[in-house]
Amino acid sequence: MALSIHLPQTVEQSLNNYCANHAITQDQAIEQALEQFLSTQYQPSNAYELGQAGFGADETHAGDIARNSKQLLRKKFSGESAS
């Protein structure tokens, strides 16, 4: 895959120095850096982690929602407080 990026001059100079010191091409250095970054920084979330922020967002998490769902829905749509 071809990729074109514009680097700040200081970053480009650091990259050039790194490549010269390690006898590798810029492509190799960037590929290695991205592989390392993505393997340590990027951790795909599981379904629980993706939804965790929304759990209980409707403020009905107190008690047994499954058993009280009809009652909670009636209260919600009638404008009553669900607590």
mmCIF file of the N, C-alpha and C atoms, coordinates in Angstrom:
data_MODEL
# 
_entry.id   MODEL 
# 
loop_
_atom_site.group_PDB 
_atom_site.id 
_atom_site.type_symbol 
_atom_site.label_atom_id 
_atom_site.label_alt_id 
_atom_site.label_comp_id 
_atom_site.label_asym_id 
_atom_site.label_entity_id 
_atom_site.label_seq_id 
_atom_site.pdbx_PDB_ins_code 
_atom_site.Cartn_x 
_atom_site.Cartn_y 
_atom_site.Cartn_z 
_atom_site.occupancy 
_atom_site.B_iso_or_equiv 
_atom_site.pdbx_formal_charge 
_atom_site.auth_seq_id 
_atom_site.auth_comp_id 
_atom_site.auth_asym_id 
_atom_site.auth_atom_id 
_atom_site.pdbx_PDB_model_num 
ATOM 1   N N  . MET A 1 1  ? 0.847   -1.172 0.000  1.00 0.00 ? 1  MET A N  1 
ATOM 2   C CA . MET A 1 1  ? 0.000   0.000  0.000  1.00 0.00 ? 1  MET A CA 1 
ATOM 3   C C  . MET A 1 1  ? 0.896   1.239  0.000  1.00 0.00 ? 1  MET A C  1 
ATOM 4   N N  . ALA A 1 2  ? 0.611   2.127  -0.877 1.00 0.00 ? 2  ALA A N  1 
ATOM 5   C CA . ALA A 1 2  ? 1.358   3.384  -0.928 1.00 0.00 ? 2  ALA A CA 1 
ATOM 6   C C  . ALA A 1 2  ? 0.696   4.378  0.020  1.00 0.00 ? 2  ALA A C  1 
ATOM 7   N N  . LEU A 1 3  ? 1.521   5.120  0.725  1.00 0.00 ? 3  LEU A N  1 
ATOM 8   C CA . LEU A 1 3  ? 1.015   6.099  1.682  1.00 0.00 ? 3  LEU A CA 1 
ATOM 9   C C  . LEU A 1 3  ? 1.906   7.325  1.610  1.00 0.00 ? 3  LEU A C  1 
ATOM 10  N N  . SER A 1 4  ? 1.290   8.474  1.584  1.00 0.00 ? 4  SER A N  1 
ATOM 11  C CA . SER A 1 4  ? 2.053   9.714  1.525  1.00 0.00 ? 4  SER A CA 1 
ATOM 12  C C  . SER A 1 4  ? 1.690   10.561 2.731  1.00 0.00 ? 4  SER A C  1 
ATOM 13  N N  . ILE A 1 5  ? 2.700   10.981 3.482  1.00 0.00 ? 5  ILE A N  1 
ATOM 14  C CA . ILE A 1 5  ? 2.455   11.830 4.647  1.00 0.00 ? 5  ILE A CA 1 
ATOM 15  C C  . ILE A 1 5  ? 3.428   13.001 4.634  1.00 0.00 ? 5  ILE A C  1 
ATOM 16  N N  . HIS A 1 6  ? 3.025   14.081 5.268  1.00 0.00 ? 6  HIS A N  1 
ATOM 17  C CA . HIS A 1 6  ? 3.891   15.244 5.426  1.00 0.00 ? 6  HIS A CA 1 
ATOM 18  C C  . HIS A 1 6  ? 4.309   15.292 6.888  1.00 0.00 ? 6  HIS A C  1 
ATOM 19  N N  . LEU A 1 7  ? 5.604   15.281 7.119  1.00 0.00 ? 7  LEU A N  1 
ATOM 20  C CA . LEU A 1 7  ? 6.141   15.301 8.473  1.00 0.00 ? 7  LEU A CA 1 
ATOM 21  C C  . LEU A 1 7  ? 6.675   16.685 8.799  1.00 0.00 ? 7  LEU A C  1 
ATOM 22  N N  . PRO A 1 8  ? 6.551   17.104 10.042 1.00 0.00 ? 8  PRO A N  1 
ATOM 23  C CA . PRO A 1 8  ? 7.230   18.336 10.447 1.00 0.00 ? 8  PRO A CA 1 
ATOM 24  C C  . PRO A 1 8  ? 8.733   18.166 10.224 1.00 0.00 ? 8  PRO A C  1 
ATOM 25  N N  . GLN A 1 9  ? 9.407   19.251 9.950  1.00 0.00 ? 9  GLN A N  1 
ATOM 26  C CA . GLN A 1 9  ? 10.829  19.198 9.618  1.00 0.00 ? 9  GLN A CA 1 
ATOM 27  C C  . GLN A 1 9  ? 11.649  18.510 10.707 1.00 0.00 ? 9  GLN A C  1 
ATOM 28  N N  . THR A 1 10 ? 11.323  18.766 11.969 1.00 0.00 ? 10 THR A N  1 
ATOM 29  C CA . THR A 1 10 ? 12.088  18.153 13.063 1.00 0.00 ? 10 THR A CA 1 
ATOM 30  C C  . THR A 1 10 ? 11.888  16.638 13.098 1.00 0.00 ? 10 THR A C  1 
ATOM 31  N N  . VAL A 1 11 ? 10.681  16.184 12.826 1.00 0.00 ? 11 VAL A N  1 
ATOM 32  C CA . VAL A 1 11 ? 10.402  14.744 12.810 1.00 0.00 ? 11 VAL A CA 1 
ATOM 33  C C  . VAL A 1 11 ? 11.100  14.098 11.626 1.00 0.00 ? 11 VAL A C  1 
ATOM 34  N N  . GLU A 1 12 ? 11.067  14.761 10.484 1.00 0.00 ? 12 GLU A N  1 
ATOM 35  C CA . GLU A 1 12 ? 11.741  14.220 9.304  1.00 0.00 ? 12 GLU A CA 1 
ATOM 36  C C  . GLU A 1 12 ? 13.245  14.098 9.533  1.00 0.00 ? 12 GLU A C  1 
ATOM 37  N N  . GLN A 1 13 ? 13.832  15.099 10.180 1.00 0.00 ? 13 GLN A N  1 
ATOM 38  C CA . GLN A 1 13 ? 15.271  15.046 10.460 1.00 0.00 ? 13 GLN A CA 1 
ATOM 39  C C  . GLN A 1 13 ? 15.593  13.922 11.443 1.00 0.00 ? 13 GLN A C  1 
ATOM 40  N N  . SER A 1 14 ? 14.751  13.750 12.454 1.00 0.00 ? 14 SER A N  1 
ATOM 41  C CA . SER A 1 14 ? 14.947  12.647 13.400 1.00 0.00 ? 14 SER A CA 1 
ATOM 42  C C  . SER A 1 14 ? 14.848  11.303 12.698 1.00 0.00 ? 14 SER A C  1 
ATOM 43  N N  . LEU A 1 15 ? 13.877  11.185 11.791 1.00 0.00 ? 15 LEU A N  1 
ATOM 44  C CA . LEU A 1 15 ? 13.720  9.948  11.024 1.00 0.00 ? 15 LEU A CA 1 
ATOM 45  C C  . LEU A 1 15 ? 14.959  9.685  10.168 1.00 0.00 ? 15 LEU A C  1 
ATOM 46  N N  . ASN A 1 16 ? 15.450  10.723 9.503  1.00 0.00 ? 16 ASN A N  1 
ATOM 47  C CA . ASN A 1 16 ? 16.656  10.572 8.688  1.00 0.00 ? 16 ASN A CA 1 
ATOM 48  C C  . ASN A 1 16 ? 17.850  10.128 9.530  1.00 0.00 ? 16 ASN A C  1 
ATOM 49  N N  . ASN A 1 17 ? 18.010  10.737 10.698 1.00 0.00 ? 17 ASN A N  1 
ATOM 50  C CA . ASN A 1 17 ? 19.108  10.359 11.592 1.00 0.00 ? 17 ASN A CA 1 
ATOM 51  C C  . ASN A 1 17 ? 18.974  8.915  12.056 1.00 0.00 ? 17 ASN A C  1 
ATOM 52  N N  . TYR A 1 18 ? 17.762  8.528  12.439 1.00 0.00 ? 18 TYR A N  1 
ATOM 53  C CA . TYR A 1 18 ? 17.519  7.162  12.894 1.00 0.00 ? 18 TYR A CA 1 
ATOM 54  C C  . TYR A 1 18 ? 17.857  6.162  11.793 1.00 0.00 ? 18 TYR A C  1 
ATOM 55  N N  . CYS A 1 19 ? 17.387  6.450  10.578 1.00 0.00 ? 19 CYS A N  1 
ATOM 56  C CA . CYS A 1 19 ? 17.629  5.546  9.453  1.00 0.00 ? 19 CYS A CA 1 
ATOM 57  C C  . CYS A 1 19 ? 19.121  5.427  9.146  1.00 0.00 ? 19 CYS A C  1 
ATOM 58  N N  . ALA A 1 20 ? 19.829  6.531  9.202  1.00 0.00 ? 20 ALA A N  1 
ATOM 59  C CA . ALA A 1 20 ? 21.269  6.500  8.935  1.00 0.00 ? 20 ALA A CA 1 
ATOM 60  C C  . ALA A 1 20 ? 21.998  5.695  10.009 1.00 0.00 ? 20 ALA A C  1 
ATOM 61  N N  . ASN A 1 21 ? 21.621  5.887  11.273 1.00 0.00 ? 21 ASN A N  1 
ATOM 62  C CA . ASN A 1 21 ? 22.271  5.173  12.372 1.00 0.00 ? 21 ASN A CA 1 
ATOM 63  C C  . ASN A 1 21 ? 21.970  3.688  12.386 1.00 0.00 ? 21 ASN A C  1 
ATOM 64  N N  . HIS A 1 22 ? 20.811  3.294  11.860 1.00 0.00 ? 22 HIS A N  1 
ATOM 65  C CA . HIS A 1 22 ? 20.401  1.887  11.889 1.00 0.00 ? 22 HIS A CA 1 
ATOM 66  C C  . HIS A 1 22 ? 20.486  1.217  10.521 1.00 0.00 ? 22 HIS A C  1 
ATOM 67  N N  . ALA A 1 23 ? 20.968  1.946  9.538  1.00 0.00 ? 23 ALA A N  1 
ATOM 68  C CA . ALA A 1 23 ? 21.139  1.414  8.177  1.00 0.00 ? 23 ALA A CA 1 
ATOM 69  C C  . ALA A 1 23 ? 19.857  0.781  7.638  1.00 0.00 ? 23 ALA A C  1 
ATOM 70  N N  . ILE A 1 24 ? 18.740  1.516  7.771  1.00 0.00 ? 24 ILE A N  1 
ATOM 71  C CA . ILE A 1 24 ? 17.464  1.056  7.227  1.00 0.00 ? 24 ILE A CA 1 
ATOM 72  C C  . ILE A 1 24 ? 16.834  2.201  6.442  1.00 0.00 ? 24 ILE A C  1 
ATOM 73  N N  . THR A 1 25 ? 15.874  1.853  5.616  1.00 0.00 ? 25 THR A N  1 
ATOM 74  C CA . THR A 1 25 ? 15.179  2.872  4.827  1.00 0.00 ? 25 THR A CA 1 
ATOM 75  C C  . THR A 1 25 ? 14.096  3.535  5.680  1.00 0.00 ? 25 THR A C  1 
ATOM 76  N N  . GLN A 1 26 ? 13.628  4.676  5.191  1.00 0.00 ? 26 GLN A N  1 
ATOM 77  C CA . GLN A 1 26 ? 12.526  5.353  5.892  1.00 0.00 ? 26 GLN A CA 1 
ATOM 78  C C  . GLN A 1 26 ? 11.294  4.463  5.916  1.00 0.00 ? 26 GLN A C  1 
ATOM 79  N N  . ASP A 1 27 ? 11.025  3.786  4.810  1.00 0.00 ? 27 ASP A N  1 
ATOM 80  C CA . ASP A 1 27 ? 9.872   2.881  4.760  1.00 0.00 ? 27 ASP A CA 1 
ATOM 81  C C  . ASP A 1 27 ? 9.960   1.804  5.837  1.00 0.00 ? 27 ASP A C  1 
ATOM 82  N N  . GLN A 1 28 ? 11.155  1.227  5.988  1.00 0.00 ? 28 GLN A N  1 
ATOM 83  C CA . GLN A 1 28 ? 11.339  0.182  6.999  1.00 0.00 ? 28 GLN A CA 1 
ATOM 84  C C  . GLN A 1 28 ? 11.150  0.741  8.406  1.00 0.00 ? 28 GLN A C  1 
ATOM 85  N N  . ALA A 1 29 ? 11.710  1.912  8.655  1.00 0.00 ? 29 ALA A N  1 
ATOM 86  C CA . ALA A 1 29 ? 11.595  2.516  9.987  1.00 0.00 ? 29 ALA A CA 1 
ATOM 87  C C  . ALA A 1 29 ? 10.145  2.838  10.317 1.00 0.00 ? 29 ALA A C  1 
ATOM 88  N N  . ILE A 1 30 ? 9.434   3.408  9.364  1.00 0.00 ? 30 ILE A N  1 
ATOM 89  C CA . ILE A 1 30 ? 8.029   3.771  9.594  1.00 0.00 ? 30 ILE A CA 1 
ATOM 90  C C  . ILE A 1 30 ? 7.183   2.521  9.783  1.00 0.00 ? 30 ILE A C  1 
ATOM 91  N N  . GLU A 1 31 ? 7.436   1.498  8.981  1.00 0.00 ? 31 GLU A N  1 
ATOM 92  C CA . GLU A 1 31 ? 6.693   0.242  9.117  1.00 0.00 ? 31 GLU A CA 1 
ATOM 93  C C  . GLU A 1 31 ? 6.921   -0.375 10.499 1.00 0.00 ? 31 GLU A C  1 
ATOM 94  N N  . GLN A 1 32 ? 8.182   -0.418 10.937 1.00 0.00 ? 32 GLN A N  1 
ATOM 95  C CA . GLN A 1 32 ? 8.500   -0.965 12.259 1.00 0.00 ? 32 GLN A CA 1 
ATOM 96  C C  . GLN A 1 32 ? 7.826   -0.151 13.367 1.00 0.00 ? 32 GLN A C  1 
ATOM 97  N N  . ALA A 1 33 ? 7.872   1.160  13.242 1.00 0.00 ? 33 ALA A N  1 
ATOM 98  C CA . ALA A 1 33 ? 7.280   2.021  14.266 1.00 0.00 ? 33 ALA A CA 1 
ATOM 99  C C  . ALA A 1 33 ? 5.774   1.819  14.345 1.00 0.00 ? 33 ALA A C  1 
ATOM 100 N N  . LEU A 1 34 ? 5.121   1.737  13.194 1.00 0.00 ? 34 LEU A N  1 
ATOM 101 C CA . LEU A 1 34 ? 3.670   1.531  13.189 1.00 0.00 ? 34 LEU A CA 1 
ATOM 102 C C  . LEU A 1 34 ? 3.294   0.161  13.739 1.00 0.00 ? 34 LEU A C  1 
ATOM 103 N N  . GLU A 1 35 ? 4.053   -0.868 13.357 1.00 0.00 ? 35 GLU A N  1 
ATOM 104 C CA . GLU A 1 35 ? 3.767   -2.204 13.885 1.00 0.00 ? 35 GLU A CA 1 
ATOM 105 C C  . GLU A 1 35 ? 3.887   -2.234 15.397 1.00 0.00 ? 35 GLU A C  1 
ATOM 106 N N  . GLN A 1 36 ? 4.931   -1.610 15.918 1.00 0.00 ? 36 GLN A N  1 
ATOM 107 C CA . GLN A 1 36 ? 5.122   -1.577 17.368 1.00 0.00 ? 36 GLN A CA 1 
ATOM 108 C C  . GLN A 1 36 ? 4.023   -0.760 18.038 1.00 0.00 ? 36 GLN A C  1 
ATOM 109 N N  . PHE A 1 37 ? 3.719   0.384  17.497 1.00 0.00 ? 37 PHE A N  1 
ATOM 110 C CA . PHE A 1 37 ? 2.681   1.237  18.076 1.00 0.00 ? 37 PHE A CA 1 
ATOM 111 C C  . PHE A 1 37 ? 1.332   0.533  18.091 1.00 0.00 ? 37 PHE A C  1 
ATOM 112 N N  . LEU A 1 38 ? 0.959   -0.038 16.961 1.00 0.00 ? 38 LEU A N  1 
ATOM 113 C CA . LEU A 1 38 ? -0.349  -0.678 16.864 1.00 0.00 ? 38 LEU A CA 1 
ATOM 114 C C  . LEU A 1 38 ? -0.443  -1.932 17.720 1.00 0.00 ? 38 LEU A C  1 
ATOM 115 N N  . SER A 1 39 ? 0.638   -2.648 17.901 1.00 0.00 ? 39 SER A N  1 
ATOM 116 C CA . SER A 1 39 ? 0.578   -3.867 18.709 1.00 0.00 ? 39 SER A CA 1 
ATOM 117 C C  . SER A 1 39 ? 0.504   -3.561 20.197 1.00 0.00 ? 39 SER A C  1 
ATOM 118 N N  . THR A 1 40 ? 1.023   -2.406 20.623 1.00 0.00 ? 40 THR A N  1 
ATOM 119 C CA . THR A 1 40 ? 1.003   -2.090 22.052 1.00 0.00 ? 40 THR A CA 1 
ATOM 120 C C  . THR A 1 40 ? -0.089  -1.095 22.420 1.00 0.00 ? 40 THR A C  1 
ATOM 121 N N  . GLN A 1 41 ? -0.478  -0.235 21.495 1.00 0.00 ? 41 GLN A N  1 
ATOM 122 C CA . GLN A 1 41 ? -1.446  0.809  21.810 1.00 0.00 ? 41 GLN A CA 1 
ATOM 123 C C  . GLN A 1 41 ? -2.869  0.447  21.418 1.00 0.00 ? 41 GLN A C  1 
ATOM 124 N N  . TYR A 1 42 ? -3.031  -0.251 20.351 1.00 0.00 ? 42 TYR A N  1 
ATOM 125 C CA . TYR A 1 42 ? -4.360  -0.538 19.843 1.00 0.00 ? 42 TYR A CA 1 
ATOM 126 C C  . TYR A 1 42 ? -4.831  -1.884 20.356 1.00 0.00 ? 42 TYR A C  1 
ATOM 127 N N  . GLN A 1 43 ? -5.787  -1.855 21.222 1.00 0.00 ? 43 GLN A N  1 
ATOM 128 C CA . GLN A 1 43 ? -6.380  -3.081 21.736 1.00 0.00 ? 43 GLN A CA 1 
ATOM 129 C C  . GLN A 1 43 ? -7.865  -3.043 21.386 1.00 0.00 ? 43 GLN A C  1 
ATOM 130 N N  . PRO A 1 44 ? -8.307  -3.867 20.447 1.00 0.00 ? 44 PRO A N  1 
ATOM 131 C CA . PRO A 1 44 ? -9.722  -3.844 20.090 1.00 0.00 ? 44 PRO A CA 1 
ATOM 132 C C  . PRO A 1 44 ? -10.591 -4.147 21.306 1.00 0.00 ? 44 PRO A C  1 
ATOM 133 N N  . SER A 1 45 ? -11.662 -3.423 21.426 1.00 0.00 ? 45 SER A N  1 
ATOM 134 C CA . SER A 1 45 ? -12.568 -3.606 22.554 1.00 0.00 ? 45 SER A CA 1 
ATOM 135 C C  . SER A 1 45 ? -13.486 -4.792 22.301 1.00 0.00 ? 45 SER A C  1 
ATOM 136 N N  . ASN A 1 46 ? -13.850 -5.438 23.380 1.00 0.00 ? 46 ASN A N  1 
ATOM 137 C CA . ASN A 1 46 ? -14.853 -6.485 23.245 1.00 0.00 ? 46 ASN A CA 1 
ATOM 138 C C  . ASN A 1 46 ? -16.235 -5.832 23.383 1.00 0.00 ? 46 ASN A C  1 
ATOM 139 N N  . ALA A 1 47 ? -17.268 -6.588 23.173 1.00 0.00 ? 47 ALA A N  1 
ATOM 140 C CA . ALA A 1 47 ? -18.622 -6.045 23.184 1.00 0.00 ? 47 ALA A CA 1 
ATOM 141 C C  . ALA A 1 47 ? -18.954 -5.377 24.523 1.00 0.00 ? 47 ALA A C  1 
ATOM 142 N N  . TYR A 1 48 ? -18.520 -5.957 25.614 1.00 0.00 ? 48 TYR A N  1 
ATOM 143 C CA . TYR A 1 48 ? -18.798 -5.375 26.931 1.00 0.00 ? 48 TYR A CA 1 
ATOM 144 C C  . TYR A 1 48 ? -18.150 -4.005 27.065 1.00 0.00 ? 48 TYR A C  1 
ATOM 145 N N  . GLU A 1 49 ? -16.863 -3.895 26.681 1.00 0.00 ? 49 GLU A N  1 
ATOM 146 C CA . GLU A 1 49 ? -16.160 -2.622 26.801 1.00 0.00 ? 49 GLU A CA 1 
ATOM 147 C C  . GLU A 1 49 ? -16.776 -1.556 25.905 1.00 0.00 ? 49 GLU A C  1 
ATOM 148 N N  . LEU A 1 50 ? -17.221 -1.950 24.704 1.00 0.00 ? 50 LEU A N  1 
ATOM 149 C CA . LEU A 1 50 ? -17.842 -0.993 23.803 1.00 0.00 ? 50 LEU A CA 1 
ATOM 150 C C  . LEU A 1 50 ? -19.145 -0.436 24.373 1.00 0.00 ? 50 LEU A C  1 
ATOM 151 N N  . GLY A 1 51 ? -19.908 -1.246 25.057 1.00 0.00 ? 51 GLY A N  1 
ATOM 152 C CA . GLY A 1 51 ? -21.197 -0.811 25.572 1.00 0.00 ? 51 GLY A CA 1 
ATOM 153 C C  . GLY A 1 51 ? -21.186 -0.323 26.993 1.00 0.00 ? 51 GLY A C  1 
ATOM 154 N N  . GLN A 1 52 ? -20.062 -0.468 27.678 1.00 0.00 ? 52 GLN A N  1 
ATOM 155 C CA . GLN A 1 52 ? -19.991 -0.179 29.108 1.00 0.00 ? 52 GLN A CA 1 
ATOM 156 C C  . GLN A 1 52 ? -20.421 1.238  29.462 1.00 0.00 ? 52 GLN A C  1 
ATOM 157 N N  . ALA A 1 53 ? -20.053 2.213  28.647 1.00 0.00 ? 53 ALA A N  1 
ATOM 158 C CA . ALA A 1 53 ? -20.411 3.602  28.949 1.00 0.00 ? 53 ALA A CA 1 
ATOM 159 C C  . ALA A 1 53 ? -21.915 3.811  28.947 1.00 0.00 ? 53 ALA A C  1 
ATOM 160 N N  . GLY A 1 54 ? -22.655 2.996  28.189 1.00 0.00 ? 54 GLY A N  1 
ATOM 161 C CA . GLY A 1 54 ? -24.093 3.171  28.109 1.00 0.00 ? 54 GLY A CA 1 
ATOM 162 C C  . GLY A 1 54 ? -24.878 2.333  29.092 1.00 0.00 ? 54 GLY A C  1 
ATOM 163 N N  . PHE A 1 55 ? -24.234 1.407  29.784 1.00 0.00 ? 55 PHE A N  1 
ATOM 164 C CA . PHE A 1 55 ? -24.954 0.566  30.725 1.00 0.00 ? 55 PHE A CA 1 
ATOM 165 C C  . PHE A 1 55 ? -25.506 1.419  31.860 1.00 0.00 ? 55 PHE A C  1 
ATOM 166 N N  . GLY A 1 56 ? -26.791 1.319  32.059 1.00 0.00 ? 56 GLY A N  1 
ATOM 167 C CA . GLY A 1 56 ? -27.416 2.095  33.128 1.00 0.00 ? 56 GLY A CA 1 
ATOM 168 C C  . GLY A 1 56 ? -27.652 3.542  32.759 1.00 0.00 ? 56 GLY A C  1 
ATOM 169 N N  . ALA A 1 57 ? -27.391 3.907  31.509 1.00 0.00 ? 57 ALA A N  1 
ATOM 170 C CA . ALA A 1 57 ? -27.551 5.306  31.096 1.00 0.00 ? 57 ALA A CA 1 
ATOM 171 C C  . ALA A 1 57 ? -28.997 5.758  31.196 1.00 0.00 ? 57 ALA A C  1 
ATOM 172 N N  . ASP A 1 58 ? -29.923 4.816  31.140 1.00 0.00 ? 58 ASP A N  1 
ATOM 173 C CA . ASP A 1 58 ? -31.331 5.187  31.252 1.00 0.00 ? 58 ASP A CA 1 
ATOM 174 C C  . ASP A 1 58 ? -31.791 5.280  32.706 1.00 0.00 ? 58 ASP A C  1 
ATOM 175 N N  . GLU A 1 59 ? -30.874 5.076  33.618 1.00 0.00 ? 59 GLU A N  1 
ATOM 176 C CA . GLU A 1 59 ? -31.109 5.182  35.060 1.00 0.00 ? 59 GLU A CA 1 
ATOM 177 C C  . GLU A 1 59 ? -32.136 4.191  35.577 1.00 0.00 ? 59 GLU A C  1 
ATOM 178 N N  . THR A 1 60 ? -32.290 3.056  34.909 1.00 0.00 ? 60 THR A N  1 
ATOM 179 C CA . THR A 1 60 ? -33.219 2.033  35.382 1.00 0.00 ? 60 THR A CA 1 
ATOM 180 C C  . THR A 1 60 ? -32.469 0.804  35.876 1.00 0.00 ? 60 THR A C  1 
ATOM 181 N N  . HIS A 1 61 ? -31.180 0.955  36.125 1.00 0.00 ? 61 HIS A N  1 
ATOM 182 C CA . HIS A 1 61 ? -30.366 -0.205 36.474 1.00 0.00 ? 61 HIS A CA 1 
ATOM 183 C C  . HIS A 1 61 ? -30.597 -0.715 37.896 1.00 0.00 ? 61 HIS A C  1 
ATOM 184 N N  . ALA A 1 62 ? -31.355 -0.010 38.681 1.00 0.00 ? 62 ALA A N  1 
ATOM 185 C CA . ALA A 1 62 ? -31.621 -0.481 40.044 1.00 0.00 ? 62 ALA A CA 1 
ATOM 186 C C  . ALA A 1 62 ? -32.648 -1.609 39.996 1.00 0.00 ? 62 ALA A C  1 
ATOM 187 N N  . GLY A 1 63 ? -32.380 -2.674 40.688 1.00 0.00 ? 63 GLY A N  1 
ATOM 188 C CA . GLY A 1 63 ? -33.321 -3.788 40.747 1.00 0.00 ? 63 GLY A CA 1 
ATOM 189 C C  . GLY A 1 63 ? -33.209 -4.711 39.550 1.00 0.00 ? 63 GLY A C  1 
ATOM 190 N N  . ASP A 1 64 ? -34.223 -5.512 39.360 1.00 0.00 ? 64 ASP A N  1 
ATOM 191 C CA . ASP A 1 64 ? -34.230 -6.512 38.298 1.00 0.00 ? 64 ASP A CA 1 
ATOM 192 C C  . ASP A 1 64 ? -34.991 -5.964 37.095 1.00 0.00 ? 64 ASP A C  1 
ATOM 193 N N  . ILE A 1 65 ? -34.276 -5.466 36.129 1.00 0.00 ? 65 ILE A N  1 
ATOM 194 C CA . ILE A 1 65 ? -34.894 -4.846 34.965 1.00 0.00 ? 65 ILE A CA 1 
ATOM 195 C C  . ILE A 1 65 ? -35.700 -5.857 34.171 1.00 0.00 ? 65 ILE A C  1 
ATOM 196 N N  . ALA A 1 66 ? -35.194 -7.072 34.032 1.00 0.00 ? 66 ALA A N  1 
ATOM 197 C CA . ALA A 1 66 ? -35.896 -8.077 33.236 1.00 0.00 ? 66 ALA A CA 1 
ATOM 198 C C  . ALA A 1 66 ? -37.282 -8.360 33.791 1.00 0.00 ? 66 ALA A C  1 
ATOM 199 N N  . ARG A 1 67 ? -37.384 -8.491 35.095 1.00 0.00 ? 67 ARG A N  1 
ATOM 200 C CA . ARG A 1 67 ? -38.687 -8.803 35.703 1.00 0.00 ? 67 ARG A CA 1 
ATOM 201 C C  . ARG A 1 67 ? -39.594 -7.585 35.753 1.00 0.00 ? 67 ARG A C  1 
ATOM 202 N N  . ASN A 1 68 ? -39.006 -6.406 35.818 1.00 0.00 ? 68 ASN A N  1 
ATOM 203 C CA . ASN A 1 68 ? -39.799 -5.192 35.972 1.00 0.00 ? 68 ASN A CA 1 
ATOM 204 C C  . ASN A 1 68 ? -39.859 -4.356 34.696 1.00 0.00 ? 68 ASN A C  1 
ATOM 205 N N  . SER A 1 69 ? -39.521 -4.935 33.556 1.00 0.00 ? 69 SER A N  1 
ATOM 206 C CA . SER A 1 69 ? -39.424 -4.146 32.328 1.00 0.00 ? 69 SER A CA 1 
ATOM 207 C C  . SER A 1 69 ? -40.745 -3.495 31.939 1.00 0.00 ? 69 SER A C  1 
ATOM 208 N N  . LYS A 1 70 ? -41.856 -4.214 32.039 1.00 0.00 ? 70 LYS A N  1 
ATOM 209 C CA . LYS A 1 70 ? -43.146 -3.624 31.669 1.00 0.00 ? 70 LYS A CA 1 
ATOM 210 C C  . LYS A 1 70 ? -43.474 -2.443 32.574 1.00 0.00 ? 70 LYS A C  1 
ATOM 211 N N  . GLN A 1 71 ? -43.269 -2.615 33.854 1.00 0.00 ? 71 GLN A N  1 
ATOM 212 C CA . GLN A 1 71 ? -43.548 -1.540 34.812 1.00 0.00 ? 71 GLN A CA 1 
ATOM 213 C C  . GLN A 1 71 ? -42.624 -0.342 34.548 1.00 0.00 ? 71 GLN A C  1 
ATOM 214 N N  . LEU A 1 72 ? -41.367 -0.604 34.303 1.00 0.00 ? 72 LEU A N  1 
ATOM 215 C CA . LEU A 1 72 ? -40.411 0.472  34.037 1.00 0.00 ? 72 LEU A CA 1 
ATOM 216 C C  . LEU A 1 72 ? -40.761 1.210  32.749 1.00 0.00 ? 72 LEU A C  1 
ATOM 217 N N  . LEU A 1 73 ? -41.172 0.478  31.725 1.00 0.00 ? 73 LEU A N  1 
ATOM 218 C CA . LEU A 1 73 ? -41.562 1.117  30.465 1.00 0.00 ? 73 LEU A CA 1 
ATOM 219 C C  . LEU A 1 73 ? -42.813 1.965  30.636 1.00 0.00 ? 73 LEU A C  1 
ATOM 220 N N  . ARG A 1 74 ? -43.784 1.455  31.385 1.00 0.00 ? 74 ARG A N  1 
ATOM 221 C CA . ARG A 1 74 ? -45.000 2.249  31.641 1.00 0.00 ? 74 ARG A CA 1 
ATOM 222 C C  . ARG A 1 74 ? -44.650 3.563  32.333 1.00 0.00 ? 74 ARG A C  1 
ATOM 223 N N  . LYS A 1 75 ? -43.795 3.477  33.354 1.00 0.00 ? 75 LYS A N  1 
ATOM 224 C CA . LYS A 1 75 ? -43.377 4.682  34.073 1.00 0.00 ? 75 LYS A CA 1 
ATOM 225 C C  . LYS A 1 75 ? -42.624 5.637  33.157 1.00 0.00 ? 75 LYS A C  1 
ATOM 226 N N  . LYS A 1 76 ? -41.771 5.085  32.325 1.00 0.00 ? 76 LYS A N  1 
ATOM 227 C CA . LYS A 1 76 ? -40.955 5.898  31.436 1.00 0.00 ? 76 LYS A CA 1 
ATOM 228 C C  . LYS A 1 76 ? -41.843 6.674  30.461 1.00 0.00 ? 76 LYS A C  1 
ATOM 229 N N  . PHE A 1 77 ? -42.814 5.985  29.865 1.00 0.00 ? 77 PHE A N  1 
ATOM 230 C CA . PHE A 1 77 ? -43.645 6.636  28.860 1.00 0.00 ? 77 PHE A CA 1 
ATOM 231 C C  . PHE A 1 77 ? -44.767 7.480  29.461 1.00 0.00 ? 77 PHE A C  1 
ATOM 232 N N  . SER A 1 78 ? -45.076 7.286  30.740 1.00 0.00 ? 78 SER A N  1 
ATOM 233 C CA . SER A 1 78 ? -46.094 8.125  31.371 1.00 0.00 ? 78 SER A CA 1 
ATOM 234 C C  . SER A 1 78 ? -45.468 9.357  32.012 1.00 0.00 ? 78 SER A C  1 
ATOM 235 N N  . GLY A 1 79 ? -44.132 9.412  32.021 1.00 0.00 ? 79 GLY A N  1 
ATOM 236 C CA . GLY A 1 79 ? -43.452 10.578 32.563 1.00 0.00 ? 79 GLY A CA 1 
ATOM 237 C C  . GLY A 1 79 ? -43.118 10.454 34.038 1.00 0.00 ? 79 GLY A C  1 
ATOM 238 N N  . GLU A 1 80 ? -43.436 9.323  34.660 1.00 0.00 ? 80 GLU A N  1 
ATOM 239 C CA . GLU A 1 80 ? -43.115 9.123  36.084 1.00 0.00 ? 80 GLU A CA 1 
ATOM 240 C C  . GLU A 1 80 ? -41.638 8.823  36.236 1.00 0.00 ? 80 GLU A C  1 
ATOM 241 N N  . SER A 1 81 ? -41.150 9.008  37.438 1.00 0.00 ? 81 SER A N  1 
ATOM 242 C CA . SER A 1 81 ? -39.764 8.656  37.749 1.00 0.00 ? 81 SER A CA 1 
ATOM 243 C C  . SER A 1 81 ? -39.667 7.152  37.882 1.00 0.00 ? 81 SER A C  1 
ATOM 244 N N  . ALA A 1 82 ? -38.598 6.573  37.317 1.00 0.00 ? 82 ALA A N  1 
ATOM 245 C CA . ALA A 1 82 ? -38.416 5.118  37.345 1.00 0.00 ? 82 ALA A CA 1 
ATOM 246 C C  . ALA A 1 82 ? -37.795 4.626  38.626 1.00 0.00 ? 82 ALA A C  1 
ATOM 247 N N  . SER A 1 83 ? -37.419 5.497  39.537 1.00 0.00 ? 83 SER A N  1 
ATOM 248 C CA . SER A 1 83 ? -36.742 5.044  40.755 1.00 0.00 ? 83 SER A CA 1 
ATOM 249 C C  . SER A 1 83 ? -37.653 4.467  41.770 1.00 0.00 ? 83 SER A C  1 
# 
